[in-house]
Every structure is written in C-alpha cells, then in structure tokens.
Amino acid sequence: MDFPRSFYEYRPAAHFLVSDEDAADFLQSQFSNDLRPFGAGRCTYGLWLDVKGKVIADSVVLCEGEESFRVISRRCPGERITAHLERHIIADDVLVEPREPGVAFELSAGGVEALGLELPSPGSVARVDGGVLFAARGAHYSMHVDSGAGADAIRGKLSAAGFAAMTEAEHGLARIAAGIPLVPDEIGEGDLPGEGELERDAVSFTKGCYLGQEVVARMHNIGKPQRRLFVVQGKAAPPELPRPLKNADEKAVGELRSVYPDGGEAWAGVAILKTRFADLGSKLFDGLNEVSVIRPLREGVRND
C-alpha cells in the first residue's frame, strides 16, 4: 500500500502460539499456503478454510523455531481460528496457546527506516526490541509488539519523524487502491478464495493436501468464479452493512461488504457481485441510492 508518510495502528483480533513436536506438520495440513521450509525467520500469509473450501479466516504465520509458530490476524477473531484448529487435532502433539493481542503497526519503507530498522526481505521476520518486524505480503511491512510501552515508543518515534497516524477510513481507501481484500469483511464465511482472487497470494497449488484444497484446486484448474470483488462508489451517506445490491431490473446481483467516507458525502467500498451483471460503469442500487461499479478490486495486482 502507498502511504509513505503515514502509519496505521491496530490491535490484532488474533494472536496465539502453536508449538510441540507435530506443530509444523499440523499447520501445513491446515493452512492454505506453503509454510515450508520450516525455518526460523520465515513468515507466510494465507487462509484457514473449511472442508468445503470456504474462507474461515486469514492470518500471517511466523516461524519462530523448528516447532514454534506465532499466528497473527488483523480482523479474524482468534477464538474462531483456534477452535477450528483444535477440532482437527486428533492424535497430534500440538499445543495452541492464546496470547494477549498486543499492538500492530503497518508501515511504509520510510516508516521502518524512521525507526532505525533494516527492511526485512519479503517472506521474512526479524526480532526487534519488544516485538517482531515482518514482510508477509511483498513489500508491505508490519510490526507487532506485546506491550503498550513498546507501542508508545514506536508511535513517538514515528510522530517525531513526521509520520501521521492513519484513520480507519484513510487506511481502508489505501487498501482498496492497492487491491487488497479484507478478510473476513469482504471475503469470509460462505465465500471461496477464488471469489476474492486470493489464490494470487494466499494459496499454494504445489504444497500438497490441506483442508479445503480439493475445492480450491478444482476452481482454479477447471472452474470459474461466478462472483468477484469490485470497487464501488456512492454519493450519499455510507449505508449500513452488509447491504444487498440490485440492478435496474430489481434483480439481486450481490452485496456491499465495506464502505469508507471519501470526501463530503461520497464514499468508496467493496462489493461482491455476480460477474455477469457487473459491467464496469454500470449502476446498481442499495435500496435507497445509486452505486457505481468502478473496477475489479484486484485488477493489475502483482503477487510480489
């Protein structure tokens, strides 16, 4: 995302550890992306799916040792992810331990450098004073600290260097501009990864079996999603969510999943729409006001 002189701060919805002698193989069998090689200092973004290949949650998995992993998710509740994992621990020696959420920051390269830290390479994690710094999705940098004092120190250094804290709306608009789906808000329970084009950066097609893999692979190889995420805009006050969308013929064509104020009474957001009805520039209706279809959310998004 492009916010060179800003930073975004949040409390993760999920933060827990997975350890013991079967932890690596167990997580590999559950996670949609490839965690191998299991070496300390690696981080991987991916999804947790159900047996039908539907999205339960997303997270970043940080490998901290041979059989020790830290799992962090910005929006997906830790209780939901850990309950899902524990249902599938049969005879495995795996320990799942919830942790306090801590505080996380999303940073630009300039923000990392303003903290006096070296930029981690994509897919790597480094220990820093009071926490970890990682780049799980290309050149998008995240920092997680366990203590409020550590967060205060980071916030203070960034502010002193001229970096401003982003609001939720500012961050949401930047995320949409970068073509990054928000799980579980925009793609979540009841949705397939392919409907959010998450196979680009959250799914491995070479790692072998994992929960939901058969459905995901079938859609990728021989199917075609009937729905897709689109950027949409409106000019009235942002509506409550989720909100059904209809076309001019009163036919239900999708659902508005996110909205962010975008100056005055305008807003921008993301909707999941049936692709055969989602012509760019077409007008939809949320029951009260007109909604314009702008572009596919992930149009032109790179995988690095």
DRENVEXDREN-861736 format. One line per field, with one value per residue (C-alpha): residue number from 1; residue in three letters; x, y, z. Coordinates in Angstrom, 3 decimals. Layout:
i (NUM, ...) .
aa (ALA, ...) .
c1 (X, ...) .
c2 (Y, ...) .
c3 (Z, ...) .
END
This chain:
i (1, 2, 3, 4, 5, 6, 7, 8, 9, 10, 11, 12, 13, 14, 15, 16, 17, 18, 19, 20, 21, 22, 23, 24, 25, 26, 27, 28, 29, 30, 31, 32, 33, 34, 35, 36, 37, 38, 39, 40, 41, 42, 43, 44, 45, 46, 47, 48, 49, 50, 51, 52, 53, 54, 55, 56, 57, 58, 59, 60, 61, 62, 63, 64, 65, 66, 67, 68, 69, 70, 71, 72, 73, 74, 75, 76, 77, 78, 79, 80, 81, 82, 83, 84, 85, 86, 87, 88, 89, 90, 91, 92, 93, 94, 95, 96, 97, 98, 99, 100, 101, 102, 103, 104, 105, 106, 107, 108, 109, 110, 111, 112, 113, 114, 115, 116, 117, 118, 119, 120, 121, 122, 123, 124, 125, 126, 127, 128, 129, 130, 131, 132, 133, 134, 135, 136, 137, 138, 139, 140, 141, 142, 143, 144, 145, 146, 147, 148, 149, 150, 151, 152, 153, 154, 155, 156, 157, 158, 159, 160, 161, 162, 163, 164, 165, 166, 167, 168, 169, 170, 171, 172, 173, 174, 175, 176, 177, 178, 179, 180, 181, 182, 183, 184, 185, 186, 187, 188, 189, 190, 191, 192, 193, 194, 195, 196, 197, 198, 199, 200, 201, 202, 203, 204, 205, 206, 207, 208, 209, 210, 211, 212, 213, 214, 215, 216, 217, 218, 219, 220, 221, 222, 223, 224, 225, 226, 227, 228, 229, 230, 231, 232, 233, 234, 235, 236, 237, 238, 239, 240, 241, 242, 243, 244, 245, 246, 247, 248, 249, 250, 251, 252, 253, 254, 255, 256, 257, 258, 259, 260, 261, 262, 263, 264, 265, 266, 267, 268, 269, 270, 271, 272, 273, 274, 275, 276, 277, 278, 279, 280, 281, 282, 283, 284, 285, 286, 287, 288, 289, 290, 291, 292, 293, 294, 295, 296, 297, 298, 299, 300, 301, 302, 303, 304) .
aa (MET, ASP, PHE, PRO, ARG, SER, PHE, TYR, GLU, TYR, ARG, PRO, ALA, ALA, HIS, PHE, LEU, VAL, SER, ASP, GLU, ASP, ALA, ALA, ASP, PHE, LEU, GLN, SER, GLN, PHE, SER, ASN, ASP, LEU, ARG, PRO, PHE, GLY, ALA, GLY, ARG, CYS, THR, TYR, GLY, LEU, TRP, LEU, ASP, VAL, LYS, GLY, LYS, VAL, ILE, ALA, ASP, SER, VAL, VAL, LEU, CYS, GLU, GLY, GLU, GLU, SER, PHE, ARG, VAL, ILE, SER, ARG, ARG, CYS, PRO, GLY, GLU, ARG, ILE, THR, ALA, HIS, LEU, GLU, ARG, HIS, ILE, ILE, ALA, ASP, ASP, VAL, LEU, VAL, GLU, PRO, ARG, GLU, PRO, GLY, VAL, ALA, PHE, GLU, LEU, SER, ALA, GLY, GLY, VAL, GLU, ALA, LEU, GLY, LEU, GLU, LEU, PRO, SER, PRO, GLY, SER, VAL, ALA, ARG, VAL, ASP, GLY, GLY, VAL, LEU, PHE, ALA, ALA, ARG, GLY, ALA, HIS, TYR, SER, MET, HIS, VAL, ASP, SER, GLY, ALA, GLY, ALA, ASP, ALA, ILE, ARG, GLY, LYS, LEU, SER, ALA, ALA, GLY, PHE, ALA, ALA, MET, THR, GLU, ALA, GLU, HIS, GLY, LEU, ALA, ARG, ILE, ALA, ALA, GLY, ILE, PRO, LEU, VAL, PRO, ASP, GLU, ILE, GLY, GLU, GLY, ASP, LEU, PRO, GLY, GLU, GLY, GLU, LEU, GLU, ARG, ASP, ALA, VAL, SER, PHE, THR, LYS, GLY, CYS, TYR, LEU, GLY, GLN, GLU, VAL, VAL, ALA, ARG, MET, HIS, ASN, ILE, GLY, LYS, PRO, GLN, ARG, ARG, LEU, PHE, VAL, VAL, GLN, GLY, LYS, ALA, ALA, PRO, PRO, GLU, LEU, PRO, ARG, PRO, LEU, LYS, ASN, ALA, ASP, GLU, LYS, ALA, VAL, GLY, GLU, LEU, ARG, SER, VAL, TYR, PRO, ASP, GLY, GLY, GLU, ALA, TRP, ALA, GLY, VAL, ALA, ILE, LEU, LYS, THR, ARG, PHE, ALA, ASP, LEU, GLY, SER, LYS, LEU, PHE, ASP, GLY, LEU, ASN, GLU, VAL, SER, VAL, ILE, ARG, PRO, LEU, ARG, GLU, GLY, VAL, ARG, ASN, ASP) .
c1 (0.000, 1.134, 1.242, 4.832, 4.419, 1.779, 1.353, -1.642, -2.035, -4.433, -4.969, -4.912, -8.079, -5.993, -2.609, -1.654, 1.210, 1.267, 4.010, 5.098, 6.627, 3.837, 3.149, 4.838, 3.201, -0.171, -0.190, 0.970, -2.083, -4.472, -3.045, -3.733, -0.202, 3.111, 4.918, 7.981, 10.873, 10.163, 12.971, 13.022, 12.653, 10.076, 6.583, 3.695, 0.299, -2.590, -6.051, -7.828, -10.549, -13.331, -13.811, -15.837, -13.023, -14.871, -12.871, -12.894, -10.101, -6.770, -3.547, 0.191, 2.137, 5.580, 8.031, 9.999, 11.715, 11.635, 8.285, 7.181, 4.873, 3.201, -0.139, -1.494, -4.667, -5.792, -9.560, -10.355, -11.150, -8.580, -11.274, -12.692, -9.325, -8.157, -11.497, -11.202, -7.668, -8.498, -11.340, -8.761, -6.144, -6.730, -3.584, -1.152, 1.184, 0.164, -0.306, -2.363, -1.866, -3.761, -1.745, -2.667, -3.344, -0.569, -0.372, 0.464, 1.600, 1.513, 4.469, 5.946, 9.618, 10.233, 8.440, 10.639, 13.744, 12.497, 12.517, 16.183, 15.470, 16.543, 13.878, 13.032, 13.025, 9.639, 8.595, 10.928, 10.574, 13.120, 13.107, 13.244, 13.161, 9.871, 8.428, 8.773, 9.008, 7.916, 7.012, 4.405, 2.797, 5.502, 6.809, 4.053, 5.753, 4.140, 5.421, 3.917, 4.795, 3.474, 3.419, 1.703, 5.020, 6.589, 3.715, 4.097, 7.780, 7.103, 4.301, 6.502, 9.419, 7.156, 5.428, 8.768, 9.921, 6.850, 4.687, 0.935, -1.433, -3.987, -7.686, -9.646, -11.169, -7.809, -6.333, -9.378, -9.157, -5.416, -6.065, -8.741, -6.427, -3.806, -6.335, -6.095, -9.255, -10.215, -10.916, -13.479, -15.354, -15.127, -14.324, -15.384, -17.649, -19.612, -17.096, -14.421, -10.835, -11.191, -14.101, -11.689, -8.826, -6.874, -5.233, -2.780, -1.021, -2.712, -2.862, -0.254, -1.068, 2.093, 2.264, 0.015, -3.081, -4.603, -8.115, -10.315, -7.559, -9.620, -12.313, -9.786, -7.739, -10.833, -11.988, -8.507, -7.961, -11.338, -13.833, -14.515, -15.843, -19.371, -18.761, -15.897, -14.942, -15.435, -14.633, -17.845, -18.694, -21.701, -22.542, -24.971, -24.159, -22.425, -25.094, -25.169, -23.507, -23.853, -26.320, -27.913, -27.363, -29.799, -29.636, -32.147, -34.349, -34.590, -32.512, -30.235, -26.668, -24.528, -23.774, -21.952, -19.326, -17.306, -17.619, -15.292, -16.052, -14.195, -14.757, -18.042, -20.946, -19.115, -17.854, -15.906, -16.150, -16.035, -18.928, -19.101, -21.050, -22.184, -19.724, -22.314, -24.109, -21.065, -20.301, -17.796, -19.575, -22.949, -25.338, -26.645, -28.960, -28.680, -32.382, -32.101, -29.284, -27.266, -23.979, -21.437, -19.232, -15.678, -13.302, -12.381, -10.669, -7.621, -7.181, -3.479, -2.398, 1.052, 1.879, 5.197) .
c2 (0.000, 3.527, 5.695, 6.972, 9.477, 7.669, 4.591, 2.514, 1.168, -1.556, -4.301, -7.736, -9.785, -12.958, -13.628, -17.122, -19.613, -23.132, -25.456, -29.011, -31.771, -32.055, -28.316, -27.826, -30.758, -29.993, -26.350, -27.374, -29.664, -26.846, -23.674, -22.745, -21.534, -23.371, -22.969, -24.932, -24.841, -24.702, -22.322, -19.643, -16.203, -17.094, -15.596, -16.614, -15.086, -17.461, -18.713, -21.158, -22.977, -25.400, -28.789, -27.129, -24.712, -21.714, -18.992, -19.081, -16.575, -15.251, -14.740, -14.442, -17.410, -16.550, -19.413, -18.813, -22.180, -25.781, -26.443, -22.984, -20.666, -17.339, -16.640, -13.089, -11.882, -8.290, -8.851, -12.535, -13.477, -15.708, -17.777, -18.756, -19.776, -21.687, -23.506, -24.507, -25.823, -27.680, -29.534, -31.063, -32.026, -35.781, -37.646, -34.804, -33.423, -29.800, -27.047, -23.944, -21.072, -17.762, -14.620, -11.037, -9.199, -6.642, -3.766, -3.880, -1.228, -1.202, 0.775, 2.066, 1.504, 5.042, 4.276, 1.240, 3.292, 6.098, 3.562, 2.866, -0.660, -2.560, -3.542, -7.255, -9.105, -10.412, -13.525, -12.905, -11.850, -10.218, -9.833, -6.214, -4.597, -5.651, -7.459, -8.623, -6.913, -8.812, -8.554, -11.224, -9.775, -8.424, -5.028, -4.436, -4.112, -4.962, -4.648, -6.366, -5.522, -7.152, -4.163, -0.801, 0.797, -0.615, 0.747, 4.175, 4.221, 3.316, 5.837, 8.537, 7.881, 7.894, 11.103, 12.804, 11.814, 13.449, 10.366, 10.737, 8.076, 6.971, 6.806, 3.649, 5.345, 6.519, 3.062, 1.440, 3.659, 2.974, -0.761, -0.633, 1.366, -1.374, -4.119, -5.976, -7.834, -7.546, -10.896, -11.662, -8.448, -8.617, -12.314, -14.505, -17.287, -18.612, -17.323, -19.155, -17.857, -17.600, -15.189, -12.747, -13.774, -14.726, -17.563, -14.887, -14.553, -16.707, -20.182, -22.725, -25.124, -27.201, -27.932, -30.993, -31.639, -29.234, -28.704, -27.415, -27.953, -30.080, -27.429, -24.611, -26.570, -27.555, -23.958, -22.837, -25.565, -26.132, -23.691, -20.002, -17.911, -16.684, -13.815, -11.358, -8.389, -4.954, -1.431, 0.617, 4.220, 6.147, 9.779, 9.558, 8.843, 5.438, 2.737, 0.138, -3.178, -5.741, -4.393, -6.183, -4.625, -4.814, -3.728, -1.548, -4.598, -5.202, -8.361, -9.161, -9.085, -9.001, -7.462, -4.365, -5.514, -2.412, 1.382, 4.273, 8.019, 9.578, 13.327, 15.149, 12.728, 10.438, 7.001, 4.121, 0.475, -3.136, -5.320, -8.955, -9.144, -11.750, -11.226, -11.466, -8.417, -6.358, -4.276, -1.537, 1.803, 0.172, 1.494, -0.606, 0.280, -0.379, 0.112, 3.859, 5.215, 4.589, 2.680, 2.826, -0.140, 1.204, -1.737, -5.212, -4.909, -6.965, -5.608, -5.391, -6.580, -8.149, -11.227, -9.985) .
c3 (0.000, -0.693, 2.450, 2.538, 5.401, 7.431, 9.580, 10.624, 14.165, 15.319, 17.873, 16.207, 16.556, 16.798, 18.397, 19.513, 19.520, 18.088, 19.319, 20.196, 18.094, 15.482, 15.143, 11.765, 10.001, 11.578, 10.472, 6.991, 6.751, 7.715, 6.134, 2.508, 1.785, 1.971, 5.298, 4.192, 4.722, 8.445, 9.300, 11.972, 10.459, 7.786, 7.593, 5.347, 4.620, 3.975, 4.827, 7.103, 5.136, 5.985, 4.299, 1.512, 0.735, 2.223, 3.976, 7.775, 8.407, 7.208, 9.137, 8.995, 10.368, 11.749, 12.214, 15.415, 15.663, 14.468, 16.158, 17.274, 15.337, 16.075, 14.350, 13.921, 12.199, 11.939, 11.703, 12.243, 15.862, 17.498, 19.205, 15.814, 14.397, 17.471, 17.786, 14.134, 14.664, 17.860, 16.121, 13.795, 16.399, 16.662, 17.697, 17.069, 19.712, 19.191, 21.751, 20.901, 23.353, 23.073, 23.794, 24.583, 21.298, 21.669, 19.185, 15.474, 13.020, 9.230, 7.929, 4.707, 3.937, 5.165, 8.415, 9.059, 8.367, 10.646, 13.483, 12.750, 11.485, 8.394, 5.885, 6.104, 2.809, 1.557, 3.457, 6.386, 10.008, 12.309, 16.067, 17.191, 20.594, 22.177, 19.180, 15.582, 12.189, 9.089, 5.410, 4.735, 1.584, -0.669, 0.421, 2.993, 6.374, 9.703, 13.244, 16.273, 19.873, 23.020, 25.371, 25.480, 26.412, 23.253, 21.167, 22.799, 21.880, 18.243, 17.948, 19.448, 17.082, 14.039, 15.070, 15.769, 12.273, 10.717, 10.190, 10.817, 12.103, 9.513, 10.322, 9.598, 6.543, 5.208, 5.622, 4.034, 0.955, 0.642, 0.927, -1.758, -4.031, -3.552, -4.363, -1.041, 0.096, 3.760, 5.437, 6.829, 5.958, 2.158, 1.747, 4.617, 5.774, 2.806, 0.238, -1.751, -2.023, -5.799, -5.436, -3.825, -6.128, -3.025, -4.921, -6.128, -2.780, -0.136, -1.712, -2.783, -5.623, -5.148, -1.411, -1.403, 0.662, 3.166, 4.439, 1.579, -1.020, -3.406, -3.911, -4.293, -6.836, -8.829, -9.165, -10.129, -12.735, -14.360, -12.853, -12.963, -10.075, -10.670, -8.232, -7.828, -5.660, -7.229, -6.130, -5.997, -5.195, -3.926, -3.301, -0.394, 3.241, 3.660, 4.139, 6.894, 6.097, 4.700, 2.128, -0.845, -4.260, -7.176, -10.785, -12.619, -13.214, -9.443, -9.782, -6.825, -8.128, -4.993, -1.640, -0.442, 2.061, 3.027, 2.800, 3.658, 3.535, 0.611, 0.956, 1.537, 1.240, -1.196, -0.250, -1.781, -0.875, -1.978, -3.105, -4.115, -7.371, -9.868, -12.689, -15.473, -14.067, -13.037, -16.091, -15.339, -15.102, -14.543, -11.909, -9.058, -6.188, -2.456, -1.825, -1.399, -3.531, -6.666, -6.540, -9.395, -10.338, -10.825, -11.362, -10.120, -6.739, -7.713, -11.221, -12.015, -8.545, -8.503, -6.450, -5.057) .
END
